[in-house]
Amino acid sequence: MYKLKKASFILLIIFLFSFSIIGCTQNSSTSSKEDKKQVESVKNTTYPLKIKDSLNREVTIEKEPKKVISIAPNVTETIYALNKEDTLIGRTDFCTYPKEASKIQSIGGLTNPNIEKITNLKPDIVIASNHFREQDLKKLEELNIKVIVLSGPESFESTYDIIRNVGKILNANDKANSIVSNMIKKVDYVKEKVKGKGTPTTYYIVSFGKSGDFTAGKDTFVDTMITTAGGKNAASDVTGWKYSLEKLIEKNPDIIICSNKFNSKNEIKVQEGYKDLDAVKKDKLFEIDEDIINRQGPRLADGLEALAKIIHPDAFK
């Protein structure tokens, strides 16, 4: 059962977050660029608001939205972080954080939202992200439902832009800039903590077993996260997600990280090939909440810190 769930999960990750086609890197100018944005005066949003979304569409929002539907987990998280959860009237089945979000009516899945439910809720605006299908956008536009798509390359800078744009739409600019500022500080803090600490080889498990061995190759954002957290991706010799048990055994990484879902850690400990790896035998197999390292939301910097604490625990004592 676990293997089937994980196989589906792989496809979901690839489809939702497009990691396999994006190679993101953090450069030394990131902080300075973001700092310039931070010094801009914080003002209340003036409506009507014209904003260009990620599909290069100019969307006009006539007045401050009071009824919002989120079709992306990272957008839902952002709405809560902005203290604008009172505007949220609809979310997807996958919008599971914070736990209070489960009380909001679901409008279906990420790639198959229920158009009728969305229509019946009469939202002021629908906010979507990377996974949103063009056919659903057209259906909603035909029904005169305003939709804005906020997505972009998997990077911290893109995440900051998404948070700021949600803040602008919901008239929460001050809070959005505060969130971004704190994220930037945490990213810089982590970088400083792991600086000069060495780079233990780290293997991130997406899936294993009969469904195949899958990890994060060198062109994925998870690779960037591992590198920024002070590790060396053991799978940096491949692109995309497919790997092999033979390569993994050959690499014999210092650290292995898996999801804290689906009881994966216990299964890895007895999995043929994996159970004999040094990292497993030396208790260097760790779990992490996968959502905080692959969602373009307010917890992404927390995800970086969590990775760094696994890779370099001594640096944070």
C-alpha positions as a printed NumPy array, in Angstrom:
array([[  0.   ,   0.   ,   0.   ],
       [  2.843,   2.33 ,   0.922],
       [  4.587,   1.771,  -2.384],
       [  1.438,   2.586,  -4.342],
       [  0.905,   5.748,  -2.376],
       [  4.475,   6.826,  -2.888],
       [  4.365,   6.095,  -6.614],
       [  1.336,   8.356,  -6.956],
       [  3.045,  10.899,  -4.796],
       [  6.023,  11.069,  -7.153],
       [  3.8  ,  11.943, -10.079],
       [  1.999,  14.47 ,  -7.937],
       [  5.218,  16.216,  -6.935],
       [  6.504,  16.335, -10.5  ],
       [  3.224,  17.665, -11.829],
       [  2.547,  20.163,  -9.079],
       [  5.902,  21.687,  -8.541],
       [  7.696,  21.136, -11.879],
       [ 10.963,  20.406, -10.105],
       [ 12.228,  18.247, -12.949],
       [ 12.349,  21.094, -15.459],
       [ 13.766,  23.787, -13.249],
       [ 17.329,  24.155, -12.048],
       [ 17.335,  26.827,  -9.374],
       [ 20.314,  28.293,  -7.621],
       [ 20.642,  30.826,  -4.86 ],
       [ 23.219,  33.52 ,  -5.591],
       [ 24.995,  35.899,  -3.297],
       [ 22.944,  38.855,  -4.483],
       [ 19.636,  37.385,  -3.325],
       [ 19.651,  39.094,   0.047],
       [ 20.661,  42.469,  -1.368],
       [ 17.919,  42.327,  -3.998],
       [ 15.322,  41.442,  -1.408],
       [ 16.609,  44.079,   1.   ],
       [ 15.95 ,  46.714,  -1.664],
       [ 12.371,  45.539,  -1.888],
       [ 12.054,  45.673,   1.888],
       [ 12.978,  49.361,   2.08 ],
       [ 10.107,  50.272,  -0.213],
       [  7.402,  52.079,   1.725],
       [  4.612,  49.826,   2.899],
       [  1.236,  51.137,   1.833],
       [ -2.306,  49.895,   1.898],
       [ -3.415,  48.471,  -1.409],
       [ -5.321,  50.909,  -3.565],
       [ -8.25 ,  49.449,  -5.48 ],
       [ -8.997,  48.949,  -8.284],
       [ -5.728,  47.   ,  -8.322],
       [ -4.153,  45.983, -11.608],
       [ -1.744,  43.119, -11.227],
       [  0.071,  41.016, -13.805],
       [ -0.017,  37.348, -12.916],
       [  2.349,  34.512, -13.788],
       [  0.582,  33.845, -17.082],
       [  1.277,  37.449, -18.114],
       [ -2.425,  38.283, -17.743],
       [ -3.344,  41.692, -16.38 ],
       [ -6.02 ,  41.112, -13.782],
       [ -8.018,  43.994, -12.327],
       [ -9.323,  43.554,  -8.787],
       [-12.043,  46.14 ,  -8.277],
       [-12.177,  46.088,  -4.474],
       [-10.599,  44.351,  -1.516],
       [-11.545,  40.643,  -1.74 ],
       [-13.688,  39.359,   1.097],
       [-14.378,  35.891,  -0.336],
       [-11.312,  34.006,  -1.57 ],
       [-10.844,  30.486,  -2.895],
       [ -7.329,  29.019,  -2.837],
       [ -6.379,  26.304,  -5.307],
       [ -2.882,  25.745,  -3.952],
       [ -1.554,  24.588,  -0.558],
       [  1.144,  27.277,  -0.519],
       [ -1.436,  29.985,  -1.192],
       [ -3.643,  28.671,   1.622],
       [ -0.676,  28.706,   4.012],
       [  0.139,  32.245,   2.931],
       [ -3.407,  33.465,   3.519],
       [ -3.27 ,  32.144,   7.077],
       [  0.203,  33.604,   7.654],
       [ -1.149,  36.982,   6.529],
       [ -3.949,  36.703,   9.135],
       [ -6.476,  36.85 ,   6.303],
       [ -8.064,  33.457,   6.935],
       [-11.442,  35.111,   7.484],
       [-11.532,  35.727,   3.716],
       [-10.979,  32.054,   2.829],
       [-14.187,  30.3  ,   1.74 ],
       [-12.74 ,  27.429,  -0.295],
       [ -9.554,  25.322,  -0.492],
       [ -8.359,  22.058,  -2.044],
       [ -8.196,  18.606,  -0.483],
       [ -4.418,  19.071,  -0.276],
       [ -4.565,  22.313,   1.709],
       [ -3.778,  20.625,   5.008],
       [ -1.826,  23.336,   6.823],
       [ -2.575,  24.871,   9.176],
       [ -4.951,  22.271,  10.585],
       [ -7.678,  24.912,  10.862],
       [ -7.818,  24.925,   7.061],
       [ -9.622,  21.581,   7.183],
       [-12.69 ,  23.423,   8.47 ],
       [-12.925,  25.36 ,   5.208],
       [-15.051,  23.81 ,   2.477],
       [-13.044,  21.825,  -0.076],
       [-13.581,  22.494,  -3.765],
       [-11.806,  19.296,  -4.845],
       [ -8.332,  18.363,  -5.96 ],
       [ -5.395,  20.366,  -7.178],
       [ -5.766,  19.43 , -10.83 ],
       [ -9.491,  18.68 , -10.845],
       [-11.271,  21.41 ,  -8.876],
       [-15.048,  21.239,  -8.827],
       [-16.131,  24.158, -11.018],
       [-19.733,  23.947,  -9.829],
       [-18.693,  24.21 ,  -6.172],
       [-16.47 ,  27.181,  -6.943],
       [-19.311,  28.891,  -8.788],
       [-21.794,  28.285,  -5.995],
       [-19.454,  29.84 ,  -3.431],
       [-19.425,  33.089,  -5.451],
       [-15.835,  34.099,  -4.693],
       [-14.473,  37.584,  -5.241],
       [-11.29 ,  35.961,  -6.48 ],
       [ -9.717,  32.545,  -7.027],
       [ -5.968,  32.337,  -6.415],
       [ -4.161,  29.446,  -8.123],
       [ -0.551,  28.364,  -8.63 ],
       [  1.774,  26.207, -10.799],
       [ -0.481,  23.214, -11.258],
       [ -3.603,  25.093, -12.421],
       [ -4.934,  23.84 , -15.752],
       [ -5.663,  26.201, -18.616],
       [ -8.974,  24.46 , -19.275],
       [-10.156,  25.235, -15.725],
       [ -9.027,  28.837, -16.077],
       [-11.095,  29.193, -19.257],
       [-14.169,  27.646, -17.619],
       [-14.011,  30.032, -14.679],
       [-13.399,  33.045, -16.913],
       [-16.444,  32.095, -18.991],
       [-18.426,  32.161, -15.737],
       [-17.082,  35.654, -14.967],
       [-15.122,  34.412, -11.977],
       [-11.926,  36.358, -11.438],
       [ -8.809,  34.166, -11.313],
       [ -5.199,  35.074, -10.679],
       [ -2.358,  32.575, -11.094],
       [  0.714,  33.09 ,  -8.909],
       [  3.542,  30.708,  -9.697],
       [  7.128,  30.716, -10.817],
       [ 10.475,  28.951, -10.637],
       [ 11.073,  26.965,  -7.47 ],
       [ 13.313,  29.399,  -5.599],
       [ 13.266,  31.565,  -2.524],
       [ 13.014,  34.736,  -4.61 ],
       [  9.956,  33.406,  -6.432],
       [  8.412,  32.392,  -3.114],
       [  8.943,  35.887,  -1.745],
       [  7.2  ,  37.339,  -4.809],
       [  4.208,  35.032,  -4.381],
       [  3.824,  35.988,  -0.713],
       [  4.075,  39.692,  -1.52 ],
       [  1.534,  39.403,  -4.32 ],
       [ -0.981,  37.569,  -2.131],
       [ -0.411,  40.288,   0.453],
       [ -1.031,  42.993,  -2.145],
       [ -4.232,  41.336,  -3.37 ],
       [ -5.602,  40.969,   0.175],
       [ -4.424,  44.376,   1.412],
       [ -1.889,  42.867,   3.804],
       [  1.318,  44.402,   2.458],
       [  2.896,  45.145,   5.82 ],
       [  2.409,  41.592,   7.048],
       [  3.627,  40.104,   3.758],
       [  6.837,  42.138,   3.872],
       [  7.35 ,  41.124,   7.499],
       [  7.032,  37.437,   6.591],
       [  9.495,  37.8  ,   3.711],
       [ 11.933,  39.762,   5.853],
       [ 11.916,  37.043,   8.504],
       [ 12.412,  34.368,   5.857],
       [ 15.416,  36.191,   4.405],
       [ 16.942,  36.528,   7.87 ],
       [ 16.471,  32.809,   8.533],
       [ 18.009,  31.812,   5.191],
       [ 21.024,  34.047,   5.89 ],
       [ 21.249,  32.645,   9.425],
       [ 21.323,  29.07 ,   8.126],
       [ 23.947,  29.882,   5.497],
       [ 26.164,  31.445,   8.126],
       [ 25.729,  28.511,  10.502],
       [ 26.776,  25.881,   7.954],
       [ 29.543,  27.933,   6.364],
       [ 32.802,  26.008,   6.333],
       [ 31.27 ,  22.945,   7.991],
       [ 31.954,  20.473,   5.196],
       [ 29.449,  18.869,   2.852],
       [ 28.296,  15.383,   3.902],
       [ 26.7  ,  13.459,   1.049],
       [ 22.945,  13.501,   1.451],
       [ 20.347,  11.375,  -0.33 ],
       [ 16.702,  12.46 ,  -0.328],
       [ 14.201,   9.619,  -0.795],
       [ 11.108,  10.405,  -2.821],
       [ 10.186,   6.749,  -3.377],
       [ 11.7  ,   3.261,  -3.266],
       [ 10.808,  -0.381,  -3.763],
       [  8.846,  -2.03 ,  -6.555],
       [  7.697,   1.303,  -7.955],
       [ 11.35 ,   2.26 ,  -8.501],
       [ 13.938,   4.378,  -6.771],
       [ 13.296,   8.097,  -7.032],
       [ 15.207,  11.021,  -5.585],
       [ 15.956,  14.672,  -6.322],
       [ 18.484,  15.144,  -9.115],
       [ 20.803,  18.084,  -9.615],
       [ 18.221,  20.172, -11.498],
       [ 15.608,  20.114,  -8.724],
       [ 14.89 ,  22.627,  -5.984],
       [ 15.438,  19.947,  -3.346],
       [ 19.024,  19.767,  -4.618],
       [ 19.33 ,  23.518,  -4.081],
       [ 17.902,  23.165,  -0.589],
       [ 20.393,  20.398,   0.304],
       [ 23.315,  22.418,  -1.037],
       [ 22.221,  25.606,   0.749],
       [ 21.787,  23.611,   3.962],
       [ 25.425,  22.557,   3.793],
       [ 25.205,  19.143,   2.18 ],
       [ 26.201,  17.567,  -1.115],
       [ 23.394,  15.887,  -3.   ],
       [ 24.381,  12.24 ,  -3.475],
       [ 22.232,  12.204,  -6.622],
       [ 23.903,  15.211,  -8.229],
       [ 25.089,  12.909, -11.013],
       [ 21.585,  12.741, -12.527],
       [ 18.853,  15.104, -13.644],
       [ 15.198,  14.62 , -12.863],
       [ 13.956,  12.107, -10.346],
       [ 14.808,   8.571, -11.443],
       [ 17.671,   6.834,  -9.696],
       [ 18.82 ,   3.26 ,  -9.179],
       [ 19.505,   1.142,  -6.14 ],
       [ 22.842,   0.144,  -7.644],
       [ 23.961,   3.786,  -7.838],
       [ 22.74 ,   4.439,  -4.321],
       [ 24.681,   1.491,  -2.936],
       [ 27.768,   2.674,  -4.815],
       [ 27.42 ,   6.209,  -3.455],
       [ 26.684,   4.96 ,   0.102],
       [ 25.731,   8.467,   1.308],
       [ 26.541,   9.841,   4.754],
       [ 22.949,  10.892,   5.402],
       [ 19.571,   9.7  ,   4.134],
       [ 16.423,  11.798,   4.484],
       [ 12.859,  10.601,   3.915],
       [  9.323,  11.87 ,   4.401],
       [  7.747,  11.623,   7.829],
       [  4.603,  10.298,   6.169],
       [  3.542,   6.748,   5.323],
       [  5.774,   5.106,   7.971],
       [  8.604,   5.319,   5.445],
       [ 11.517,   5.322,   7.906],
       [ 10.599,   1.94 ,   9.382],
       [ 10.113,   0.429,   5.927],
       [ 13.474,   1.735,   4.701],
       [ 15.216,   0.071,   7.632],
       [ 14.171,  -3.362,   6.368],
       [ 14.171,  -2.633,   2.621],
       [ 16.567,  -4.781,   0.589],
       [ 19.605,  -2.735,  -0.414],
       [ 18.742,   0.179,   1.841],
       [ 19.091,  -1.699,   5.119],
       [ 22.801,  -2.321,   4.428],
       [ 23.684,   1.303,   3.727],
       [ 26.028,   2.896,   6.269],
       [ 23.596,   5.749,   6.914],
       [ 20.88 ,   3.281,   7.919],
       [ 23.193,   1.123,  10.038],
       [ 24.726,   4.176,  11.761],
       [ 21.339,   5.746,  12.519],
       [ 21.823,   8.542,  10.005],
       [ 18.379,   8.026,   8.487],
       [ 16.204,  11.045,   9.234],
       [ 12.623,  12.108,   8.619],
       [ 11.407,  15.521,   7.496],
       [  8.058,  17.109,   6.721],
       [  8.219,  17.166,   2.922],
       [  5.734,  20.028,   2.709],
       [  8.151,  22.526,   4.248],
       [ 10.825,  21.882,   1.636],
       [  8.703,  21.826,  -1.518],
       [  5.893,  24.334,  -0.988],
       [  6.48 ,  27.915,  -2.097],
       [  5.076,  29.319,   1.106],
       [  5.998,  30.972,   4.415],
       [  7.511,  27.766,   5.872],
       [ 10.14 ,  27.284,   3.163],
       [ 12.876,  28.946,   5.239],
       [ 11.876,  26.691,   8.144],
       [ 12.378,  23.759,   5.794],
       [ 15.882,  24.938,   4.987],
       [ 16.689,  25.199,   8.684],
       [ 15.258,  21.733,   9.352],
       [ 17.464,  20.28 ,   6.605],
       [ 20.522,  22.088,   7.913],
       [ 19.924,  20.785,  11.441],
       [ 19.857,  17.242,  10.047],
       [ 23.001,  17.706,   7.974],
       [ 24.947,  19.785,  10.507],
       [ 23.359,  19.251,  13.947],
       [ 26.453,  20.462,  15.805],
       [ 26.264,  23.844,  14.108],
       [ 22.968,  24.617,  15.854],
       [ 23.859,  23.603,  19.403]])
